[in-house]
């Protein structure tokens, strides 16, 4: 058994134009704890959180292994693991306080791991976990939209990774909710309509006027990936007792303007359960299994739009460049060979 494994690491917070921003390296072979799986990583995807950490946060101890989304095969289990066995195909979003997925092998708590959708390749599956958990928690844990709801939701950032899965979950699980998605390019508008958005508005224009033309009575919910500086517009668009859920990182949020309409502001941070060892941490395992069922019954599809090969520092730098430039759907990096007709 090799004591060292290949990985893509970060040694300093650097712009992606630097060849040293992400490097090929080796690290000690990880050893699973009692509740951990040891996973042979077959594919990963790059999220905005990867980009933020790489560009702005110095790694502790001189080396950080980034990567959250992953799909792979279980090759080892801890002494107390009960949900998985060696040989199982899994997918997951990992934890922000542990070594990431940009490595040959990764250890991950079984309680935040789901079974990989059987109908997807590892590359297709790797696009889903972080964004699916984020969308699920935002819609059902924070906004708590009931299955029979019939209001209107604005999805800000509809063509991004989170928006792309949120639109599908709403159409599938909240069939009476009307979705207005934001998109600014013809290709991103086509993408969100293809996923199920009923209407599309351009977030670079007068958002309130565009939304009012579609829904004169106002919105019930806003799910936003970009909230900085937008609160006055959001308050204007919402009906009394409406709700906002945000996933970005504005420097400040002055929520006093919400009081007049008795509006509610929520934060969604999908790493909270694993970071704080929440009592219901296993809920993320359950959500991923539910999403896998939706995929395998053809009610939700992968949001992977670009697949790069192989998992090396050079390829990961290209993936980070694409995410920084703004992408539709998700960027995936894999060691899987492409399928040939």
Buried (B, 14 or more C-beta within 10 A) or exposed (E): EEEEBBBBBBBBBBEBEEEEBBBEBBBEBBEBEEBBBBBBBBBBBBBBBBBEBBBEEEBEEEBBBBBBBBBBBBBBBBEEBEBBEEEBBBBBBBBBEBBBBBBBBBBBBBBBBBBBBEBBBBBBBBBBBBBBBBBBBBBBBBBEBEEEBEBBBBBBBBBBBBBBBBBBBBBEBBEEBBBBBBBBEEEBBBBBBEBBBBBBBBBEEEBBEBBBEBBEEBBBBBBBBBBEEBBEBBBBBBBEEBBBBBBBEEEEBEEEBBEEBEBBBBBBBBBEBBBEEEEEBBBBBEBBBBBBBBBBEEBBBBBBBBBBBEBBBBBBBBBBBBBBEEBBBBBBBBBBEEEEE
